[in-house]
């Protein structure tokens, strides 16, 4: 019984760990000037039934990055990007003047 639960729940657990790793990776890349902007805030975003895994922004420059993290094989990047762009419209932050960036991290594409 315990082994079945572990097999069933393990991918979900790894997904959360992968999200944390991606967040740390983005912070490190930001500090090394390897992103289009320096991150001043980073975290998860949700509103009602919509959720974005990671949103990173720079409060000074007006840059914002929407990031989806998928611990799955054969992720359809185009589909995920379209969904991410649609959800980004619901994020109320400098909507008239922000510069948007998008990223997808996956186990495989």
Protein Blocks (a to p, Z undefined) as FASTA:
>chain_A
ZZmmmmmmmmmmmmmmmmmmmmmmmmmmmmnopafbdcfbdcdddehjbccfbacddfkn
opacdddddddehiafklmmmmmmmmmmmpgghkllpccddddddfbZZ
